[in-house]
Amino acid sequence: MVKLSLIILSIFLFWGCAPKYEQKPHVSKANFQEVSWEDMEGFEKDNLEIAFNVFQKGCEKAKKYEKLKEICKQTNNPINSKEFFTNNFTPYKLIGKDGSEEGLITGYYEPILKGSLTQSERFKYPIFNKPKDLLIIDLSDAYSELKNYRLRGKLVGNKVVAYDSRESIESGKNKSLEPICYVDNKIDLFFLHIQGSGKIELQDGKILNVGYAGQNGRSYFAIGKKLIDEGHIEKENVSLQTIKSWLEENPEKIDEILNLNESYVFFHESQKTATGSLGVELVGGRNLAVDPKYIPLGFPVFIDTTNPIDETPIQKMMVAADTGGAIKGEIRADFFFGNGKMAKELAGKMKQKGSLYILLPNNIKANKEEIKDAHQ
């Protein structure tokens, strides 16, 4: 009898201590755990006025999402920043499908490359406009299960085929490609593709902003993984800096390694600095790239992670404003560090564990039509 009582007690304790997760399929595919503001360590110390200003800036685009419309209207009135967040939102911790509370936080930045509007022996690597023969195919009307997918290809005769790979594009055979400008470093250009936007410093000192315009539809491949698998770089040491150093030390392998990533990004000339998928200019240290299936664009996100150089805490309110081909998963984010030498250093080394807390509007209800398209 004593043994049975102990078993019942242990079952009670086990289930009593188990965290309660919620699902909100009209917002996200993630699991949520409601928390208090006090549970978010560092929230009280954060400069919430900056966070509010970044959220307000994102409202230019984010208010198209039904449940942010009313909240975005309130940003036009003078208000205490802390009260704005605590009065209008409820914080939820993102939980992995396996019950994990931490995920991977990486970083990105806005690179600055040396370039020219004309091709020369030095400036010979083109940054291409989005090609006119690139087709984006939407089959959602015929196949509802494909509503979140857009196929990319090109027309050859009367047949749609996959668009050219990185290797094919760089061979120069596709004459429909039009360069915006030319840069002097192939490795830096490759990393520009990964970052998605950047600045080109021309020979006369003028700055040309280039932003993401499209992609060839090919899958992204992390070349760092290949270098780890072949024993060229230790897993714990892999970063933008170590990958670039290895490539520079092995010039005969550059094309072979870079071409493993068949994904190729096209750009457009922009009047703005780095602009994310939300359509607003990114703010260093206050914007994140996320997987929109789990974190809708425009929503405030509190991040709890560490600096990759000195391991000091990074605990601050940010806004989900961008996406990326390598940013997939529930607890997954890419921290935008801005531009400059330090931003490049931090972004290149950033591969920290971290927790994410999404702020959901208090008036969200279980209506699948709400926040329409926010996580597509």
Secondary structure as a PSIPRED ss2 file (coil, helix, strand):
# PSIPRED VFORMAT (PSIPRED V4.0)

   1 M C   1.000  0.000  0.000
   2 V H   0.000  1.000  0.000
   3 K H   0.000  1.000  0.000
   4 L H   0.000  1.000  0.000
   5 S H   0.000  1.000  0.000
   6 L H   0.000  1.000  0.000
   7 I H   0.000  1.000  0.000
   8 I H   0.000  1.000  0.000
   9 L H   0.000  1.000  0.000
  10 S H   0.000  1.000  0.000
  11 I H   0.000  1.000  0.000
  12 F H   0.000  1.000  0.000
  13 L H   0.000  1.000  0.000
  14 F H   0.000  1.000  0.000
  15 W H   0.000  1.000  0.000
  16 G H   0.000  1.000  0.000
  17 C H   0.000  1.000  0.000
  18 A C   1.000  0.000  0.000
  19 P C   1.000  0.000  0.000
  20 K C   1.000  0.000  0.000
  21 Y C   1.000  0.000  0.000
  22 E E   0.000  0.000  1.000
  23 Q E   0.000  0.000  1.000
  24 K C   1.000  0.000  0.000
  25 P C   1.000  0.000  0.000
  26 H C   1.000  0.000  0.000
  27 V C   1.000  0.000  0.000
  28 S C   1.000  0.000  0.000
  29 K C   1.000  0.000  0.000
  30 A C   1.000  0.000  0.000
  31 N E   0.000  0.000  1.000
  32 F E   0.000  0.000  1.000
  33 Q E   0.000  0.000  1.000
  34 E E   0.000  0.000  1.000
  35 V C   1.000  0.000  0.000
  36 S C   1.000  0.000  0.000
  37 W H   0.000  1.000  0.000
  38 E H   0.000  1.000  0.000
  39 D H   0.000  1.000  0.000
  40 M C   1.000  0.000  0.000
  41 E C   1.000  0.000  0.000
  42 G C   1.000  0.000  0.000
  43 F C   1.000  0.000  0.000
  44 E C   1.000  0.000  0.000
  45 K C   1.000  0.000  0.000
  46 D C   1.000  0.000  0.000
  47 N C   1.000  0.000  0.000
  48 L H   0.000  1.000  0.000
  49 E H   0.000  1.000  0.000
  50 I H   0.000  1.000  0.000
  51 A H   0.000  1.000  0.000
  52 F H   0.000  1.000  0.000
  53 N H   0.000  1.000  0.000
  54 V H   0.000  1.000  0.000
  55 F H   0.000  1.000  0.000
  56 Q H   0.000  1.000  0.000
  57 K H   0.000  1.000  0.000
  58 G H   0.000  1.000  0.000
  59 C H   0.000  1.000  0.000
  60 E H   0.000  1.000  0.000
  61 K H   0.000  1.000  0.000
  62 A H   0.000  1.000  0.000
  63 K C   1.000  0.000  0.000
  64 K C   1.000  0.000  0.000
  65 Y C   1.000  0.000  0.000
  66 E H   0.000  1.000  0.000
  67 K H   0.000  1.000  0.000
  68 L H   0.000  1.000  0.000
  69 K H   0.000  1.000  0.000
  70 E H   0.000  1.000  0.000
  71 I H   0.000  1.000  0.000
  72 C H   0.000  1.000  0.000
  73 K H   0.000  1.000  0.000
  74 Q H   0.000  1.000  0.000
  75 T C   1.000  0.000  0.000
  76 N C   1.000  0.000  0.000
  77 N C   1.000  0.000  0.000
  78 P C   1.000  0.000  0.000
  79 I C   1.000  0.000  0.000
  80 N C   1.000  0.000  0.000
  81 S H   0.000  1.000  0.000
  82 K H   0.000  1.000  0.000
  83 E H   0.000  1.000  0.000
  84 F H   0.000  1.000  0.000
  85 F H   0.000  1.000  0.000
  86 T H   0.000  1.000  0.000
  87 N H   0.000  1.000  0.000
  88 N H   0.000  1.000  0.000
  89 F E   0.000  0.000  1.000
  90 T E   0.000  0.000  1.000
  91 P E   0.000  0.000  1.000
  92 Y E   0.000  0.000  1.000
  93 K E   0.000  0.000  1.000
  94 L E   0.000  0.000  1.000
  95 I E   0.000  0.000  1.000
  96 G C   1.000  0.000  0.000
  97 K C   1.000  0.000  0.000
  98 D C   1.000  0.000  0.000
  99 G C   1.000  0.000  0.000
 100 S C   1.000  0.000  0.000
 101 E C   1.000  0.000  0.000
 102 E C   1.000  0.000  0.000
 103 G E   0.000  0.000  1.000
 104 L E   0.000  0.000  1.000
 105 I E   0.000  0.000  1.000
 106 T E   0.000  0.000  1.000
 107 G E   0.000  0.000  1.000
 108 Y E   0.000  0.000  1.000
 109 Y E   0.000  0.000  1.000
 110 E E   0.000  0.000  1.000
 111 P C   1.000  0.000  0.000
 112 I E   0.000  0.000  1.000
 113 L E   0.000  0.000  1.000
 114 K E   0.000  0.000  1.000
 115 G E   0.000  0.000  1.000
 116 S E   0.000  0.000  1.000
 117 L C   1.000  0.000  0.000
 118 T C   1.000  0.000  0.000
 119 Q C   1.000  0.000  0.000
 120 S C   1.000  0.000  0.000
 121 E C   1.000  0.000  0.000
 122 R C   1.000  0.000  0.000
 123 F C   1.000  0.000  0.000
 124 K C   1.000  0.000  0.000
 125 Y E   0.000  0.000  1.000
 126 P E   0.000  0.000  1.000
 127 I E   0.000  0.000  1.000
 128 F E   0.000  0.000  1.000
 129 N E   0.000  0.000  1.000
 130 K C   1.000  0.000  0.000
 131 P C   1.000  0.000  0.000
 132 K C   1.000  0.000  0.000
 133 D C   1.000  0.000  0.000
 134 L C   1.000  0.000  0.000
 135 L E   0.000  0.000  1.000
 136 I E   0.000  0.000  1.000
 137 I E   0.000  0.000  1.000
 138 D C   1.000  0.000  0.000
 139 L C   1.000  0.000  0.000
 140 S C   1.000  0.000  0.000
 141 D C   1.000  0.000  0.000
 142 A C   1.000  0.000  0.000
 143 Y C   1.000  0.000  0.000
 144 S H   0.000  1.000  0.000
 145 E H   0.000  1.000  0.000
 146 L H   0.000  1.000  0.000
 147 K C   1.000  0.000  0.000
 148 N C   1.000  0.000  0.000
 149 Y C   1.000  0.000  0.000
 150 R C   1.000  0.000  0.000
 151 L E   0.000  0.000  1.000
 152 R E   0.000  0.000  1.000
 153 G E   0.000  0.000  1.000
 154 K E   0.000  0.000  1.000
 155 L E   0.000  0.000  1.000
 156 V E   0.000  0.000  1.000
 157 G C   1.000  0.000  0.000
 158 N C   1.000  0.000  0.000
 159 K E   0.000  0.000  1.000
 160 V E   0.000  0.000  1.000
 161 V E   0.000  0.000  1.000
 162 A E   0.000  0.000  1.000
 163 Y C   1.000  0.000  0.000
 164 D C   1.000  0.000  0.000
 165 S C   1.000  0.000  0.000
 166 R H   0.000  1.000  0.000
 167 E H   0.000  1.000  0.000
 168 S H   0.000  1.000  0.000
 169 I H   0.000  1.000  0.000
 170 E H   0.000  1.000  0.000
 171 S C   1.000  0.000  0.000
 172 G C   1.000  0.000  0.000
 173 K C   1.000  0.000  0.000
 174 N C   1.000  0.000  0.000
 175 K C   1.000  0.000  0.000
 176 S C   1.000  0.000  0.000
 177 L C   1.000  0.000  0.000
 178 E C   1.000  0.000  0.000
 179 P E   0.000  0.000  1.000
 180 I E   0.000  0.000  1.000
 181 C E   0.000  0.000  1.000
 182 Y E   0.000  0.000  1.000
 183 V E   0.000  0.000  1.000
 184 D C   1.000  0.000  0.000
 185 N C   1.000  0.000  0.000
 186 K H   0.000  1.000  0.000
 187 I H   0.000  1.000  0.000
 188 D H   0.000  1.000  0.000
 189 L H   0.000  1.000  0.000
 190 F H   0.000  1.000  0.000
 191 F H   0.000  1.000  0.000
 192 L H   0.000  1.000  0.000
 193 H H   0.000  1.000  0.000
 194 I H   0.000  1.000  0.000
 195 Q H   0.000  1.000  0.000
 196 G C   1.000  0.000  0.000
 197 S E   0.000  0.000  1.000
 198 G E   0.000  0.000  1.000
 199 K E   0.000  0.000  1.000
 200 I E   0.000  0.000  1.000
 201 E E   0.000  0.000  1.000
 202 L E   0.000  0.000  1.000
 203 Q C   1.000  0.000  0.000
 204 D C   1.000  0.000  0.000
 205 G C   1.000  0.000  0.000
 206 K C   1.000  0.000  0.000
 207 I E   0.000  0.000  1.000
 208 L E   0.000  0.000  1.000
 209 N E   0.000  0.000  1.000
 210 V E   0.000  0.000  1.000
 211 G E   0.000  0.000  1.000
 212 Y E   0.000  0.000  1.000
 213 A E   0.000  0.000  1.000
 214 G E   0.000  0.000  1.000
 215 Q E   0.000  0.000  1.000
 216 N C   1.000  0.000  0.000
 217 G C   1.000  0.000  0.000
 218 R C   1.000  0.000  0.000
 219 S C   1.000  0.000  0.000
 220 Y C   1.000  0.000  0.000
 221 F C   1.000  0.000  0.000
 222 A C   1.000  0.000  0.000
 223 I H   0.000  1.000  0.000
 224 G H   0.000  1.000  0.000
 225 K H   0.000  1.000  0.000
 226 K H   0.000  1.000  0.000
 227 L H   0.000  1.000  0.000
 228 I H   0.000  1.000  0.000
 229 D H   0.000  1.000  0.000
 230 E C   1.000  0.000  0.000
 231 G C   1.000  0.000  0.000
 232 H C   1.000  0.000  0.000
 233 I C   1.000  0.000  0.000
 234 E C   1.000  0.000  0.000
 235 K H   0.000  1.000  0.000
 236 E H   0.000  1.000  0.000
 237 N H   0.000  1.000  0.000
 238 V C   1.000  0.000  0.000
 239 S C   1.000  0.000  0.000
 240 L H   0.000  1.000  0.000
 241 Q H   0.000  1.000  0.000
 242 T H   0.000  1.000  0.000
 243 I H   0.000  1.000  0.000
 244 K H   0.000  1.000  0.000
 245 S H   0.000  1.000  0.000
 246 W H   0.000  1.000  0.000
 247 L H   0.000  1.000  0.000
 248 E H   0.000  1.000  0.000
 249 E H   0.000  1.000  0.000
 250 N C   1.000  0.000  0.000
 251 P H   0.000  1.000  0.000
 252 E H   0.000  1.000  0.000
 253 K H   0.000  1.000  0.000
 254 I H   0.000  1.000  0.000
 255 D H   0.000  1.000  0.000
 256 E H   0.000  1.000  0.000
 257 I H   0.000  1.000  0.000
 258 L H   0.000  1.000  0.000
 259 N C   1.000  0.000  0.000
 260 L C   1.000  0.000  0.000
 261 N C   1.000  0.000  0.000
 262 E C   1.000  0.000  0.000
 263 S C   1.000  0.000  0.000
 264 Y C   1.000  0.000  0.000
 265 V E   0.000  0.000  1.000
 266 F E   0.000  0.000  1.000
 267 F E   0.000  0.000  1.000
 268 H E   0.000  0.000  1.000
 269 E E   0.000  0.000  1.000
 270 S E   0.000  0.000  1.000
 271 Q C   1.000  0.000  0.000
 272 K C   1.000  0.000  0.000
 273 T C   1.000  0.000  0.000
 274 A C   1.000  0.000  0.000
 275 T E   0.000  0.000  1.000
 276 G C   1.000  0.000  0.000
 277 S C   1.000  0.000  0.000
 278 L C   1.000  0.000  0.000
 279 G C   1.000  0.000  0.000
 280 V C   1.000  0.000  0.000
 281 E E   0.000  0.000  1.000
 282 L C   1.000  0.000  0.000
 283 V C   1.000  0.000  0.000
 284 G C   1.000  0.000  0.000
 285 G C   1.000  0.000  0.000
 286 R C   1.000  0.000  0.000
 287 N E   0.000  0.000  1.000
 288 L E   0.000  0.000  1.000
 289 A E   0.000  0.000  1.000
 290 V E   0.000  0.000  1.000
 291 D C   1.000  0.000  0.000
 292 P C   1.000  0.000  0.000
 293 K C   1.000  0.000  0.000
 294 Y C   1.000  0.000  0.000
 295 I C   1.000  0.000  0.000
 296 P C   1.000  0.000  0.000
 297 L C   1.000  0.000  0.000
 298 G C   1.000  0.000  0.000
 299 F C   1.000  0.000  0.000
 300 P E   0.000  0.000  1.000
 301 V E   0.000  0.000  1.000
 302 F E   0.000  0.000  1.000
 303 I E   0.000  0.000  1.000
 304 D E   0.000  0.000  1.000
 305 T E   0.000  0.000  1.000
 306 T E   0.000  0.000  1.000
 307 N C   1.000  0.000  0.000
 308 P C   1.000  0.000  0.000
 309 I C   1.000  0.000  0.000
 310 D C   1.000  0.000  0.000
 311 E C   1.000  0.000  0.000
 312 T C   1.000  0.000  0.000
 313 P E   0.000  0.000  1.000
 314 I E   0.000  0.000  1.000
 315 Q E   0.000  0.000  1.000
 316 K E   0.000  0.000  1.000
 317 M E   0.000  0.000  1.000
 318 M E   0.000  0.000  1.000
 319 V E   0.000  0.000  1.000
 320 A E   0.000  0.000  1.000
 321 A E   0.000  0.000  1.000
 322 D E   0.000  0.000  1.000
 323 T C   1.000  0.000  0.000
 324 G C   1.000  0.000  0.000
 325 G C   1.000  0.000  0.000
 326 A C   1.000  0.000  0.000
 327 I C   1.000  0.000  0.000
 328 K C   1.000  0.000  0.000
 329 G C   1.000  0.000  0.000
 330 E C   1.000  0.000  0.000
 331 I C   1.000  0.000  0.000
 332 R E   0.000  0.000  1.000
 333 A E   0.000  0.000  1.000
 334 D E   0.000  0.000  1.000
 335 F E   0.000  0.000  1.000
 336 F E   0.000  0.000  1.000
 337 F E   0.000  0.000  1.000
 338 G E   0.000  0.000  1.000
 339 N E   0.000  0.000  1.000
 340 G C   1.000  0.000  0.000
 341 K H   0.000  1.000  0.000
 342 M H   0.000  1.000  0.000
 343 A H   0.000  1.000  0.000
 344 K H   0.000  1.000  0.000
 345 E H   0.000  1.000  0.000
 346 L H   0.000  1.000  0.000
 347 A H   0.000  1.000  0.000
 348 G H   0.000  1.000  0.000
 349 K H   0.000  1.000  0.000
 350 M C   1.000  0.000  0.000
 351 K E   0.000  0.000  1.000
 352 Q E   0.000  0.000  1.000
 353 K E   0.000  0.000  1.000
 354 G E   0.000  0.000  1.000
 355 S E   0.000  0.000  1.000
 356 L E   0.000  0.000  1.000
 357 Y E   0.000  0.000  1.000
 358 I E   0.000  0.000  1.000
 359 L E   0.000  0.000  1.000
 360 L E   0.000  0.000  1.000
 361 P E   0.000  0.000  1.000
 362 N C   1.000  0.000  0.000
 363 N C   1.000  0.000  0.000
 364 I C   1.000  0.000  0.000
 365 K C   1.000  0.000  0.000
 366 A C   1.000  0.000  0.000
 367 N C   1.000  0.000  0.000
 368 K C   1.000  0.000  0.000
 369 E C   1.000  0.000  0.000
 370 E C   1.000  0.000  0.000
 371 I C   1.000  0.000  0.000
 372 K C   1.000  0.000  0.000
 373 D C   1.000  0.000  0.000
 374 A C   1.000  0.000  0.000
 375 H C   1.000  0.000  0.000
 376 Q C   1.000  0.000  0.000
